[in-house]
Amino acid sequence: MIKVTLTTAAGRKSEMFAEDQTPKDVFEYWNIDYSVTSNSINGVKLGIGDLNKPLHELGVVDECRMSAITKIDNAANIVIHGASAVLTSGVKLADWERVQKYAPDAMKIVDEEGDTVFKVMIAKGTGSANKYGVTFGASTYANKDGMATVTILLDEKCEDKQKAIADSLGGALLDLNEIEANIPEILKDIAEKEAQVAKLIVEE
């Protein structure tokens, strides 16, 4: 049996599946419309042909992480540039700063026990990224469109940088996109509250 942990915009769920069951079986078990989501397994995007492959044929042994996140044009991504890679958020740095100020709980993922397993933060410096979270640096580290970014140094001797990044940061990228999928609604709620507060403050 294989323990499958599925991440969606609504949260995480875990269940045991037989090794000959498929990603399609997993999605259908939880009533996920996988035709309208971006789907992956262990940080690797699932193609149409992969949906009907047994889990063991996809390299899964004892457990795996799958995700089904609503497709968005500006999803967080990582682009390799020689000996470095840049993780670019789908959210503007200024918006992350507003969320951290008014709704910090929206920037983390917690497990069934309520413990934080992944967190996004804004702090001074260049930023960092690992399987436990992403820290975006000061405003000077936003790109020309204002999106938050993190630069990651790579081993120049590594022959397969794409695989190395998928192994080390694939899960983090999925978690980041899980959080980012909810940010538009969070920002809308913040704006409404700011408008309510503004009405209560008057100058005579």
Contacts in CASP RR format, 6 or more apart in sequence:
PFRMAT RR
TARGET T0000
AUTHOR 0000-0000-0000
METHOD contacts of the structure
MODEL  1
MIKVTLTTAAGRKSEMFAEDQTPKDVFEYWNIDYSVTSNSINGVKLGIGD
LNKPLHELGVVDECRMSAITKIDNAANIVIHGASAVLTSGVKLADWERVQ
KYAPDAMKIVDEEGDTVFKVMIAKGTGSANKYGVTFGASTYANKDGMATV
TILLDEKCEDKQKAIADSLGGALLDLNEIEANIPEILKDIAEKEAQVAKL
IVEE
1 16 0 8 1.000
1 17 0 8 1.000
1 18 0 8 1.000
1 19 0 8 1.000
2 16 0 8 1.000
2 17 0 8 1.000
2 18 0 8 1.000
2 19 0 8 1.000
2 21 0 8 1.000
2 55 0 8 1.000
2 56 0 8 1.000
2 60 0 8 1.000
2 61 0 8 1.000
2 62 0 8 1.000
2 63 0 8 1.000
2 64 0 8 1.000
3 14 0 8 1.000
3 15 0 8 1.000
3 16 0 8 1.000
3 62 0 8 1.000
3 63 0 8 1.000
3 64 0 8 1.000
4 14 0 8 1.000
4 15 0 8 1.000
4 16 0 8 1.000
4 17 0 8 1.000
4 26 0 8 1.000
4 55 0 8 1.000
4 63 0 8 1.000
4 64 0 8 1.000
4 65 0 8 1.000
4 66 0 8 1.000
5 12 0 8 1.000
5 13 0 8 1.000
5 14 0 8 1.000
5 63 0 8 1.000
5 64 0 8 1.000
5 65 0 8 1.000
5 66 0 8 1.000
6 12 0 8 1.000
6 13 0 8 1.000
6 14 0 8 1.000
6 15 0 8 1.000
6 26 0 8 1.000
6 27 0 8 1.000
6 30 0 8 1.000
6 32 0 8 1.000
6 65 0 8 1.000
6 66 0 8 1.000
6 67 0 8 1.000
6 68 0 8 1.000
7 65 0 8 1.000
7 66 0 8 1.000
7 67 0 8 1.000
7 68 0 8 1.000
7 69 0 8 1.000
7 174 0 8 1.000
7 175 0 8 1.000
7 178 0 8 1.000
8 30 0 8 1.000
8 32 0 8 1.000
8 37 0 8 1.000
8 67 0 8 1.000
8 68 0 8 1.000
8 69 0 8 1.000
8 178 0 8 1.000
9 69 0 8 1.000
9 70 0 8 1.000
9 178 0 8 1.000
9 181 0 8 1.000
9 182 0 8 1.000
11 109 0 8 1.000
11 178 0 8 1.000
12 109 0 8 1.000
12 111 0 8 1.000
13 30 0 8 1.000
15 26 0 8 1.000
15 29 0 8 1.000
17 25 0 8 1.000
17 26 0 8 1.000
17 29 0 8 1.000
17 55 0 8 1.000
19 54 0 8 1.000
19 55 0 8 1.000
19 56 0 8 1.000
19 60 0 8 1.000
20 54 0 8 1.000
20 55 0 8 1.000
20 56 0 8 1.000
21 54 0 8 1.000
21 55 0 8 1.000
22 51 0 8 1.000
22 52 0 8 1.000
22 53 0 8 1.000
22 54 0 8 1.000
22 55 0 8 1.000
23 34 0 8 1.000
23 39 0 8 1.000
23 41 0 8 1.000
23 46 0 8 1.000
23 50 0 8 1.000
23 51 0 8 1.000
23 53 0 8 1.000
23 55 0 8 1.000
23 58 0 8 1.000
23 66 0 8 1.000
24 34 0 8 1.000
24 51 0 8 1.000
24 52 0 8 1.000
26 66 0 8 1.000
27 33 0 8 1.000
27 34 0 8 1.000
27 39 0 8 1.000
27 51 0 8 1.000
27 68 0 8 1.000
32 68 0 8 1.000
34 51 0 8 1.000
34 68 0 8 1.000
36 70 0 8 1.000
36 71 0 8 1.000
37 68 0 8 1.000
37 69 0 8 1.000
37 70 0 8 1.000
37 71 0 8 1.000
38 45 0 8 1.000
38 67 0 8 1.000
38 68 0 8 1.000
38 69 0 8 1.000
38 70 0 8 1.000
38 71 0 8 1.000
38 75 0 8 1.000
38 177 0 8 1.000
39 45 0 8 1.000
39 46 0 8 1.000
39 47 0 8 1.000
39 51 0 8 1.000
39 66 0 8 1.000
39 67 0 8 1.000
39 68 0 8 1.000
40 46 0 8 1.000
40 66 0 8 1.000
40 67 0 8 1.000
40 174 0 8 1.000
41 50 0 8 1.000
41 58 0 8 1.000
41 60 0 8 1.000
41 64 0 8 1.000
41 65 0 8 1.000
41 66 0 8 1.000
42 60 0 8 1.000
42 64 0 8 1.000
42 65 0 8 1.000
42 66 0 8 1.000
42 170 0 8 1.000
42 171 0 8 1.000
43 65 0 8 1.000
43 67 0 8 1.000
43 166 0 8 1.000
43 170 0 8 1.000
43 171 0 8 1.000
43 173 0 8 1.000
43 174 0 8 1.000
44 166 0 8 1.000
46 66 0 8 1.000
50 58 0 8 1.000
55 64 0 8 1.000
58 64 0 8 1.000
65 171 0 8 1.000
65 174 0 8 1.000
67 174 0 8 1.000
67 177 0 8 1.000
67 178 0 8 1.000
69 75 0 8 1.000
69 174 0 8 1.000
69 177 0 8 1.000
69 178 0 8 1.000
69 181 0 8 1.000
70 181 0 8 1.000
72 90 0 8 1.000
72 180 0 8 1.000
72 181 0 8 1.000
74 90 0 8 1.000
74 147 0 8 1.000
75 90 0 8 1.000
75 177 0 8 1.000
75 180 0 8 1.000
76 87 0 8 1.000
76 88 0 8 1.000
76 89 0 8 1.000
76 90 0 8 1.000
76 91 0 8 1.000
76 173 0 8 1.000
76 176 0 8 1.000
76 177 0 8 1.000
76 180 0 8 1.000
77 87 0 8 1.000
77 88 0 8 1.000
77 173 0 8 1.000
78 85 0 8 1.000
78 86 0 8 1.000
78 87 0 8 1.000
78 88 0 8 1.000
78 152 0 8 1.000
78 165 0 8 1.000
78 169 0 8 1.000
78 173 0 8 1.000
79 85 0 8 1.000
79 86 0 8 1.000
79 88 0 8 1.000
80 154 0 8 1.000
80 161 0 8 1.000
80 162 0 8 1.000
80 165 0 8 1.000
82 154 0 8 1.000
82 161 0 8 1.000
83 153 0 8 1.000
83 154 0 8 1.000
83 156 0 8 1.000
84 151 0 8 1.000
84 152 0 8 1.000
84 153 0 8 1.000
84 154 0 8 1.000
85 151 0 8 1.000
85 152 0 8 1.000
85 154 0 8 1.000
85 161 0 8 1.000
85 165 0 8 1.000
86 149 0 8 1.000
86 150 0 8 1.000
86 151 0 8 1.000
86 152 0 8 1.000
87 129 0 8 1.000
87 134 0 8 1.000
87 149 0 8 1.000
87 150 0 8 1.000
87 151 0 8 1.000
87 152 0 8 1.000
87 169 0 8 1.000
87 173 0 8 1.000
87 176 0 8 1.000
88 143 0 8 1.000
88 147 0 8 1.000
88 148 0 8 1.000
88 149 0 8 1.000
89 96 0 8 1.000
89 134 0 8 1.000
89 136 0 8 1.000
89 147 0 8 1.000
89 148 0 8 1.000
89 149 0 8 1.000
89 176 0 8 1.000
89 180 0 8 1.000
90 147 0 8 1.000
90 148 0 8 1.000
90 180 0 8 1.000
91 147 0 8 1.000
91 148 0 8 1.000
91 180 0 8 1.000
91 183 0 8 1.000
92 142 0 8 1.000
92 145 0 8 1.000
92 146 0 8 1.000
92 147 0 8 1.000
92 148 0 8 1.000
93 122 0 8 1.000
93 136 0 8 1.000
93 137 0 8 1.000
93 139 0 8 1.000
93 141 0 8 1.000
93 142 0 8 1.000
93 146 0 8 1.000
93 147 0 8 1.000
93 148 0 8 1.000
94 139 0 8 1.000
94 142 0 8 1.000
94 146 0 8 1.000
95 183 0 8 1.000
95 187 0 8 1.000
96 107 0 8 1.000
96 120 0 8 1.000
96 122 0 8 1.000
96 136 0 8 1.000
96 148 0 8 1.000
97 122 0 8 1.000
98 187 0 8 1.000
98 190 0 8 1.000
99 106 0 8 1.000
99 107 0 8 1.000
99 183 0 8 1.000
99 186 0 8 1.000
99 187 0 8 1.000
99 190 0 8 1.000
100 107 0 8 1.000
100 121 0 8 1.000
100 122 0 8 1.000
102 190 0 8 1.000
102 193 0 8 1.000
103 186 0 8 1.000
103 189 0 8 1.000
103 190 0 8 1.000
106 179 0 8 1.000
106 182 0 8 1.000
106 183 0 8 1.000
106 186 0 8 1.000
107 119 0 8 1.000
107 120 0 8 1.000
107 121 0 8 1.000
107 179 0 8 1.000
108 116 0 8 1.000
108 118 0 8 1.000
108 119 0 8 1.000
108 120 0 8 1.000
108 179 0 8 1.000
109 116 0 8 1.000
109 117 0 8 1.000
109 118 0 8 1.000
109 119 0 8 1.000
109 175 0 8 1.000
109 178 0 8 1.000
109 179 0 8 1.000
110 116 0 8 1.000
110 117 0 8 1.000
111 117 0 8 1.000
117 132 0 8 1.000
117 175 0 8 1.000
118 131 0 8 1.000
118 132 0 8 1.000
118 133 0 8 1.000
118 172 0 8 1.000
118 175 0 8 1.000
118 176 0 8 1.000
118 179 0 8 1.000
119 132 0 8 1.000
119 133 0 8 1.000
120 133 0 8 1.000
120 134 0 8 1.000
120 135 0 8 1.000
120 136 0 8 1.000
120 176 0 8 1.000
120 179 0 8 1.000
121 133 0 8 1.000
121 134 0 8 1.000
121 135 0 8 1.000
121 136 0 8 1.000
122 135 0 8 1.000
122 136 0 8 1.000
122 137 0 8 1.000
122 148 0 8 1.000
123 135 0 8 1.000
123 136 0 8 1.000
123 137 0 8 1.000
123 138 0 8 1.000
124 137 0 8 1.000
124 138 0 8 1.000
125 137 0 8 1.000
125 138 0 8 1.000
125 141 0 8 1.000
126 137 0 8 1.000
126 141 0 8 1.000
126 150 0 8 1.000
126 151 0 8 1.000
127 135 0 8 1.000
127 136 0 8 1.000
127 137 0 8 1.000
127 141 0 8 1.000
127 150 0 8 1.000
128 134 0 8 1.000
128 135 0 8 1.000
128 150 0 8 1.000
129 135 0 8 1.000
129 150 0 8 1.000
129 152 0 8 1.000
129 169 0 8 1.000
129 172 0 8 1.000
130 168 0 8 1.000
130 169 0 8 1.000
130 172 0 8 1.000
131 168 0 8 1.000
131 169 0 8 1.000
131 171 0 8 1.000
131 172 0 8 1.000
132 172 0 8 1.000
133 172 0 8 1.000
133 175 0 8 1.000
133 176 0 8 1.000
134 150 0 8 1.000
134 172 0 8 1.000
134 176 0 8 1.000
135 150 0 8 1.000
136 148 0 8 1.000
136 149 0 8 1.000
136 150 0 8 1.000
137 148 0 8 1.000
137 150 0 8 1.000
141 148 0 8 1.000
141 149 0 8 1.000
141 150 0 8 1.000
141 151 0 8 1.000
142 148 0 8 1.000
142 149 0 8 1.000
143 149 0 8 1.000
152 165 0 8 1.000
152 169 0 8 1.000
154 161 0 8 1.000
154 164 0 8 1.000
154 165 0 8 1.000
155 164 0 8 1.000
158 164 0 8 1.000
END
